[in-house]
Amino acid sequence: MGSRARRRRAFAAIVGILLVLGLLSLLRVSGDDPTERGQRAAVATVRTTPSPSTTTPAAASADERMPPAWLAWVSGSLPPGFAARAAATPALGTTVVVAGDTRWMQSSHGADGHLIDRPTAPFEIPIDAFAVDPQAYASFIPAEDRDTVTTALGDGTAVLGESSAALRRIDVGGTIELATGTVTVGAIVPDEVAGWSEMLVSRTEGASLGIVDDRYLLSMPAGPMTQATFAAVIARLLPDTDVRTVAPGGASYMRIASGVNPPVVMKQVFGEFAAYPQSQDPAFLNMSPAWYDAHIRTRTVPLLGQVTCNEALFRPLIGALREVEATGLGREIHTYSGCYAARTVARSATAPPSQHAYGAAIDINAPENPYGATPTMDPRIVKIFERWGFVWGGDFLTPDGMHFEYGEPPGQPPP
């Protein structure tokens, strides 16, 4: 069974669980600087992470059809001029830098013009949108998809992954009306080919839509490459910068934030919301009351008391907390520091919504584990949460030791 089929089966198993809500963080709310799992290692002035040795059942390693690309990304955006420097670096071989920003959808229509979605103004739907140079990107997608993608991008139309097209209930010829412009769907491809984005467009079209922040590099060296060598090359291009590097196939999603679920996956599991940025601080969102009422609940859970999260988070959360309690580790959990919080990743106006905005992440022991500091979370608690399908923020590029977020549907309760 292929990786996409495994994902769909796993998602279907979790979608039946609904609703929960969490209070905003006491003291400091986590920064949501996501990364793939694994140990951090210093290489020159760049903090890098080798390929994870394990993958999750919810999202196996990058599709085996994909060309073997190396990946590098930073928190936030890559600096101006990086793409040109990378392209001029012989050791990196063929390269492409992918831009990405959240764009806001006002409506969508089918190919025949019928209305599909139109949130009530001022609410809009956040869309995870990427932009690439079509010819540079061609080397990084399977040969059977190459002409389809490059033709669609060259025509100024959008390429959607299969999950995004299903979520939008849209087909080729349909239109997506964003606050910054309208795009026509020109092709629908496997999710991996679209970088697990919700919408992929050309650099030219992306600039007109406001997709301008460079987010990650894909590289295909001409000769043999090792993790240490790749990291050292990137270190020279990005001095004094924390960078995450991943070997081919080394993460579930070969894109920025390669070890956590992209927005399209979060929407499949926790429901898609409409929202709009707050005027005083666009990193915080005014959420659709209909989505909130359908998905967010306050319940009493072991050790923490009342928490407010997405209903779909309760099964793994309660399972993990019961196991923590049963193993005598409850005394190590001191503070509940928030679950649901309607804001973006790292409080950036162009970043995607935080997993907290879905009510799909929880912060514990924030005073002892402030964002960016060396985590002090008991490793036994971390292992329990990971067994219940959570990703721990202590492994993020910028450590976030208080933070646990949804990573995969839990299997059977551990013995």
Secondary structure per residue as TSV (DSSP state, phi and psi in degrees):
chain	resnum	aa	ss	phi	psi
A	1	M	-	360.0	132.7
A	2	G	-	-70.0	166.4
A	3	S	H	-64.3	-36.4
A	4	R	H	-66.9	-39.3
A	5	A	H	-63.9	-39.8
A	6	R	H	-62.9	-40.1
A	7	R	H	-62.9	-46.6
A	8	R	H	-61.9	-40.4
A	9	R	H	-64.1	-41.1
A	10	A	H	-65.5	-40.8
A	11	F	H	-64.7	-41.3
A	12	A	H	-60.9	-33.0
A	13	A	H	-69.4	-27.7
A	14	I	H	-93.9	-24.4
A	15	V	H	-62.4	-21.9
A	16	G	T	-68.3	-16.1
A	17	I	-	-89.8	136.6
A	18	L	-	-128.8	161.4
A	19	L	-	58.4	133.6
A	20	V	-	-177.7	154.2
A	21	L	-	-138.4	148.9
A	22	G	-	-129.1	144.7
A	23	L	-	-74.7	153.5
A	24	L	-	-60.5	155.2
A	25	S	-	-59.4	137.8
A	26	L	S	-76.8	143.5
A	27	L	S	61.7	-97.1
A	28	R	-	-120.0	128.2
A	29	V	-	-83.9	145.1
A	30	S	-	-61.7	155.7
A	31	G	-	-91.5	-8.7
A	32	D	-	54.3	48.8
A	33	D	-	-95.0	89.0
A	34	P	-	-78.5	158.3
A	35	T	-	-157.9	166.1
A	36	E	-	-76.1	161.0
A	37	R	S	-69.7	153.0
A	38	G	S	140.9	170.8
A	39	Q	-	-85.5	143.8
A	40	R	-	-85.6	142.5
A	41	A	E	-136.6	136.8
A	42	A	E	-79.9	128.5
A	43	V	E	-130.4	113.2
A	44	A	T	51.3	-125.9
A	45	T	T	-99.5	9.6
A	46	V	E	-109.3	129.3
A	47	R	E	-86.0	121.0
A	48	T	E	-125.0	164.4
A	49	T	-	-129.2	124.5
A	50	P	-	-66.9	168.1
A	51	S	-	-57.5	135.0
A	52	P	-	-60.7	146.6
A	53	S	S	-85.7	-13.4
A	54	T	-	-129.6	159.2
A	55	T	-	-127.6	165.6
A	56	T	-	-96.2	150.9
A	57	P	S	-66.4	-26.2
A	58	A	S	-70.8	-31.8
A	59	A	S	-146.4	94.7
A	60	A	-	-69.0	175.4
A	61	S	S	-54.5	161.2
A	62	A	S	-48.4	143.7
A	63	D	-	-49.4	133.4
A	64	E	T	-64.0	-14.7
A	65	R	T	-75.4	-20.6
A	66	M	S	-72.7	141.3
A	67	P	-	-58.2	150.7
A	68	P	-	-77.1	87.5
A	69	A	-	-98.8	142.9
A	70	W	E	-87.2	151.1
A	71	L	E	-127.4	140.1
A	72	A	E	-141.1	137.1
A	73	W	E	-152.3	161.9
A	74	V	E	-126.2	165.9
A	75	S	S	-68.9	134.9
A	76	G	S	79.4	-131.7
A	77	S	-	-124.1	154.4
A	78	L	-	-70.9	150.2
A	79	P	-	-71.9	156.6
A	80	P	T	-56.2	139.9
A	81	G	T	87.1	-8.2
A	82	F	H	-64.2	-42.3
A	83	A	H	-58.1	-43.2
A	84	A	H	-66.8	-39.9
A	85	R	H	-65.9	-39.9
A	86	A	H	-64.7	-43.6
A	87	A	H	-64.3	-27.1
A	88	A	T	-92.4	8.1
A	89	T	-	-100.9	105.4
A	90	P	G	-55.9	-35.6
A	91	A	G	-62.6	-24.9
A	92	L	G	-84.1	-13.4
A	93	G	B	65.9	-133.2
A	94	T	E	-78.8	133.0
A	95	T	E	-134.4	157.7
A	96	V	E	-147.2	138.9
A	97	V	E	-109.0	130.9
A	98	V	E	-104.7	127.7
A	99	A	E	-90.6	153.6
A	100	G	E	-160.9	134.0
A	101	D	E	-148.9	153.0
A	102	T	E	-75.4	126.6
A	103	R	E	-114.1	158.8
A	104	W	E	-113.8	120.5
A	105	M	E	-87.9	127.6
A	106	Q	E	-94.6	-30.0
A	107	S	E	-167.5	168.2
A	108	S	E	-146.0	151.9
A	109	H	E	-135.9	150.0
A	110	G	-	-74.1	172.3
A	111	A	T	-60.4	-28.2
A	112	D	T	-89.1	5.3
A	113	G	S	93.4	-4.5
A	114	H	-	-71.8	145.1
A	115	L	E	-71.5	132.4
A	116	I	E	-104.5	-56.7
A	117	D	E	-131.3	140.7
A	118	R	-	-156.8	92.4
A	119	P	-	-60.3	148.6
A	120	T	-	-67.6	124.4
A	121	A	T	-58.4	143.8
A	122	P	T	-89.1	10.1
A	123	F	-	-72.0	141.3
A	124	E	B	-138.8	164.8
A	125	I	E	-102.5	122.8
A	126	P	E	-69.8	132.0
A	127	I	E	-119.6	128.4
A	128	D	E	-81.9	100.9
A	129	A	E	-114.2	132.9
A	130	F	E	-115.6	157.5
A	131	A	E	-139.6	137.2
A	132	V	E	-140.0	160.4
A	133	D	-	-77.0	120.9
A	134	P	H	-56.6	-43.8
A	135	Q	H	-71.0	-38.0
A	136	A	H	-67.6	-34.7
A	137	Y	H	-75.5	-22.3
A	138	A	H	-56.4	-37.9
A	139	S	T	-67.2	-16.4
A	140	F	T	-102.4	12.2
A	141	I	S	-128.3	156.3
A	142	P	-	-59.4	149.3
A	143	A	H	-57.7	-35.4
A	144	E	H	-70.3	-16.8
A	145	D	H	-103.3	-7.0
A	146	R	H	-63.0	-51.4
A	147	D	H	-63.6	-40.4
A	148	T	H	-59.4	-47.4
A	149	V	H	-70.6	-48.5
A	150	T	H	-66.5	-34.7
A	151	T	H	-66.2	-46.3
A	152	A	H	-62.2	-45.7
A	153	L	H	-66.0	-41.2
A	154	G	H	-64.3	-27.7
A	155	D	T	-82.4	-0.3
A	156	G	T	80.9	15.8
A	157	T	-	-102.4	172.4
A	158	A	E	-98.8	146.0
A	159	V	E	-106.3	126.9
A	160	L	E	-111.8	141.6
A	161	G	E	-72.5	160.8
A	162	E	H	-60.2	-38.5
A	163	S	H	-66.7	-40.9
A	164	S	H	-65.0	-43.5
A	165	A	H	-62.8	-39.9
A	166	A	H	-66.1	-40.6
A	167	L	H	-64.2	-40.2
A	168	R	H	-79.2	-15.0
A	169	R	T	56.4	45.3
A	170	I	-	-129.1	153.6
A	171	D	-	-126.4	177.1
A	172	V	T	-56.2	133.9
A	173	G	T	99.4	-17.5
A	174	G	-	-71.5	166.2
A	175	T	E	-125.6	147.2
A	176	I	E	-120.3	117.2
A	177	E	E	-97.5	110.6
A	178	L	E	-96.6	166.0
A	179	A	T	-62.9	-22.8
A	180	T	T	-106.6	2.4
A	181	G	E	153.6	174.1
A	182	T	E	-116.3	137.0
A	183	V	E	-125.3	148.9
A	184	T	E	-101.2	139.5
A	185	V	E	-75.2	119.1
A	186	G	E	-103.2	-19.3
A	187	A	E	-162.7	151.9
A	188	I	E	-125.9	126.2
A	189	V	E	-133.8	169.2
A	190	P	-	-54.9	148.3
A	191	D	G	-54.8	-41.0
A	192	E	G	-61.2	-34.9
A	193	V	G	-66.9	-32.3
A	194	A	G	-90.1	12.6
A	195	G	T	65.4	23.8
A	196	W	T	57.0	23.9
A	197	S	-	-82.8	170.1
A	198	E	S	-88.5	-19.8
A	199	M	E	-159.8	128.7
A	200	L	E	-119.4	128.2
A	201	V	E	-132.6	172.5
A	202	S	E	-74.0	163.6
A	203	R	H	-59.4	-39.8
A	204	T	H	-63.2	-49.2
A	205	E	H	-66.2	-38.7
A	206	G	H	-60.6	-40.6
A	207	A	H	-61.6	-38.0
A	208	S	H	-70.0	-24.3
A	209	L	H	-93.4	-7.1
A	210	G	T	90.1	20.2
A	211	I	-	-93.8	96.9
A	212	V	-	-130.2	-14.1
A	213	D	-	-85.8	119.1
A	214	D	E	-70.5	127.7
A	215	R	E	-112.9	-38.0
A	216	Y	E	-154.3	159.7
A	217	L	E	-112.5	136.7
A	218	L	E	-113.1	136.9
A	219	S	E	-135.0	140.8
A	220	M	E	-128.5	88.7
A	221	P	-	-60.2	149.5
A	222	A	S	-73.3	-30.1
A	223	G	S	-121.0	-168.6
A	224	P	-	-58.9	146.6
A	225	M	-	-141.5	140.6
A	226	T	-	-114.0	162.5
A	227	Q	H	-59.0	-44.8
A	228	A	H	-64.3	-41.6
A	229	T	H	-66.7	-44.6
A	230	F	H	-60.6	-45.3
A	231	A	H	-61.9	-39.0
A	232	A	H	-66.3	-39.2
A	233	V	H	-63.5	-45.9
A	234	I	H	-63.8	-36.2
A	235	A	H	-59.5	-39.3
A	236	R	H	-68.7	-30.9
A	237	L	H	-79.9	-26.6
A	238	L	S	-129.5	66.7
A	239	P	T	-63.4	147.0
A	240	D	T	57.4	35.9
A	241	T	-	-132.2	136.4
A	242	D	-	-78.7	124.6
A	243	V	E	-130.9	144.8
A	244	R	E	-105.6	126.7
A	245	T	E	-118.2	145.0
A	246	V	E	-138.9	134.2
A	247	A	-	-75.5	163.2
A	248	P	T	-52.0	129.6
A	249	G	T	71.0	10.4
A	250	G	-	-85.0	1.8
A	251	A	S	-143.9	160.5
A	252	S	S	-63.2	-37.6
A	253	Y	S	-130.8	111.7
A	254	M	S	-83.3	78.1
A	255	R	S	-161.9	-179.5
A	256	I	S	-56.1	146.9
A	257	A	S	55.1	52.1
A	258	S	T	-67.4	-15.1
A	259	G	T	-105.9	2.9
A	260	V	S	-122.0	163.4
A	261	N	-	-68.9	130.2
A	262	P	-	-70.8	165.2
A	263	P	H	-53.6	-38.5
A	264	V	H	-63.3	-33.1
A	265	V	H	-72.6	-42.0
A	266	M	H	-60.2	-38.6
A	267	K	H	-66.3	-37.0
A	268	Q	H	-63.4	-36.3
A	269	V	H	-90.7	-41.4
A	270	F	H	-109.9	-0.2
A	271	G	-	92.1	140.7
A	272	E	-	-88.2	133.4
A	273	F	-	-112.5	158.9
A	274	A	-	-104.3	149.4
A	275	A	E	-160.6	179.7
A	276	Y	E	-153.3	146.2
A	277	P	E	-63.9	142.9
A	278	Q	-	-69.8	141.5
A	279	S	S	-66.0	-36.0
A	280	Q	S	-77.9	-23.1
A	281	D	-	-156.1	99.5
A	282	P	T	-66.5	-7.4
A	283	A	T	-78.7	-11.5
A	284	F	B	-108.8	143.1
A	285	L	E	-114.8	142.1
A	286	N	E	-91.1	116.3
A	287	M	E	-91.6	151.9
A	288	S	-	-61.2	122.9
A	289	P	H	-59.5	-32.7
A	290	A	H	-65.2	-44.9
A	291	W	H	-65.2	-45.0
A	292	Y	H	-57.2	-48.4
A	293	D	H	-65.2	-30.5
A	294	A	H	-81.6	-24.1
A	295	H	H	-124.0	-21.3
A	296	I	E	-104.2	130.7
A	297	R	E	-136.8	154.4
A	298	T	E	-109.9	123.5
A	299	R	E	-137.5	161.7
A	300	T	E	-92.3	128.0
A	301	V	E	-124.6	160.7
A	302	P	T	-58.2	144.6
A	303	L	T	70.0	-37.2
A	304	L	T	-96.8	-21.9
A	305	G	E	81.9	-137.6
A	306	Q	E	-79.0	128.9
A	307	V	E	-132.0	155.8
A	308	T	E	-120.8	112.1
A	309	C	E	-145.4	-179.0
A	310	N	E	-75.8	138.2
A	311	E	G	-52.5	-34.9
A	312	A	G	-69.3	-13.4
A	313	L	G	-87.3	-15.9
A	314	F	H	-65.5	-40.3
A	315	R	H	-59.3	-54.7
A	316	P	H	-66.1	-35.5
A	317	L	H	-63.8	-49.6
A	318	I	H	-65.2	-39.4
A	319	G	H	-59.6	-45.0
A	320	A	H	-64.9	-44.1
A	321	L	H	-67.5	-37.2
A	322	R	H	-63.7	-38.4
A	323	E	H	-70.0	-39.6
A	324	V	H	-57.0	-45.6
A	325	E	H	-64.9	-43.9
A	326	A	H	-66.8	-28.4
A	327	T	T	-90.5	8.3
A	328	G	T	77.7	18.3
A	329	L	-	-100.0	4.5
A	330	G	G	-57.5	-30.8
A	331	R	G	-66.1	-16.8
A	332	E	G	-83.3	-8.9
A	333	I	-	-101.1	114.0
A	334	H	-	-107.7	-34.6
A	335	T	-	-139.8	129.2
A	336	Y	B	-87.3	122.8
A	337	S	-	-118.1	17.1
A	338	G	-	122.8	150.6
A	339	C	S	-131.7	-78.5
A	340	Y	-	-74.7	128.3
A	341	A	-	-154.4	117.8
A	342	A	-	-82.8	88.4
A	343	R	B	-154.8	175.1
A	344	T	B	-94.7	170.0
A	345	V	G	-62.6	130.2
A	346	A	G	53.8	20.4
A	347	R	G	56.8	38.5
A	348	S	-	-100.7	133.9
A	349	A	T	-67.0	-23.4
A	350	T	T	-103.8	-0.2
A	351	A	S	-82.5	161.8
A	352	P	-	-70.1	164.3
A	353	P	B	-57.4	141.5
A	354	S	-	-62.5	155.3
A	355	Q	G	-61.8	-24.8
A	356	H	G	-63.8	-31.1
A	357	A	G	-65.9	-26.4
A	358	Y	G	-85.6	-3.7
A	359	G	T	69.1	30.8
A	360	A	-	-115.6	17.9
A	361	A	E	-144.5	151.1
A	362	I	E	-135.1	141.1
A	363	D	E	-109.5	132.0
A	364	I	B	-132.0	138.7
A	365	N	-	57.2	46.0
A	366	A	G	-60.2	-40.8
A	367	P	G	-58.0	-35.1
A	368	E	G	-88.1	-10.4
A	369	N	S	-133.5	58.5
A	370	P	-	-65.4	152.5
A	371	Y	T	-57.1	128.1
A	372	G	T	92.8	-12.6
A	373	A	S	-91.7	163.0
A	374	T	-	-63.1	123.5
A	375	P	-	-65.3	147.2
A	376	T	-	-119.4	8.3
A	377	M	-	-59.1	135.8
A	378	D	-	-58.5	123.4
A	379	P	H	-61.3	-24.5
A	380	R	H	-68.4	-35.5
A	381	I	H	-68.2	-40.8
A	382	V	H	-57.8	-46.3
A	383	K	H	-63.5	-37.4
A	384	I	H	-64.5	-47.0
A	385	F	H	-62.8	-38.7
A	386	E	H	-65.8	-35.4
A	387	R	H	-64.2	-26.6
A	388	W	T	-92.8	14.6
A	389	G	T	94.0	10.0
A	390	F	E	-90.6	152.9
A	391	V	E	-103.1	133.9
A	392	W	E	-94.8	132.7
A	393	G	G	-69.6	-14.3
A	394	G	G	-63.8	-18.7
A	395	D	G	-94.1	4.2
A	396	F	S	-70.0	161.2
A	397	L	S	-57.1	-46.9
A	398	T	S	-100.0	112.6
A	399	P	-	-57.3	140.8
A	400	D	-	-138.5	70.2
A	401	G	T	-62.6	-21.0
A	402	M	T	-76.5	-15.5
A	403	H	E	-99.7	129.0
A	404	F	E	-127.4	129.4
A	405	E	E	-130.1	158.3
A	406	Y	E	-57.2	131.1
A	407	G	-	-122.0	-36.8
A	408	E	S	-162.7	158.2
A	409	P	-	-64.6	133.6
A	410	P	-	-68.7	148.2
A	411	G	-	-84.2	-146.2
A	412	Q	S	-67.8	149.6
A	413	P	-	-54.1	136.9
A	414	P	-	-59.7	150.4
A	415	P	-	-67.4	360.0
